[in-house]
Amino acid sequence: MQADGPRACRFGRRWYLNNESWHPYVPPFGEMKCILCWCVSGETHCQRQECPPSACASPARRDNPCCAKCR
């Protein structure tokens, strides 16, 4: 028996379509903007944004709240 098409993914209380991506919402922290999840044929995959190592002693998070940059 074959499925009619690619399956959706359930994450928490929400359903996401195949190939859809989102930032997960994790209570009590809220939306995790530095993590990206996506749906692949009924399986949820998540990955934290990779940041290059900082070369300075006290980096700041200006443009990108997930990755620190030197001032």
Steps between C-alpha positions, in 0.01 A plus 500: 500500500645837398442837663329772298798732537770622736394488863471801730687532832360569843706715735337585830138582426557610139522318169746602228493407133777307329798734427362769732746660745442682828660622821371276781298640788607349831305597813594678722783643286296600195616496140853365459629729223846341493355157418346408166278195454367355175270218395629223271248230408341487844823537699595818686864609486638789706838670502650785700645781289875452470710803584865563410733523801549850634853642482454771764482502879151653537283441192161669458178373342393789279362394162448134580369414849625140460863571414741738669728732298792716598427868553 
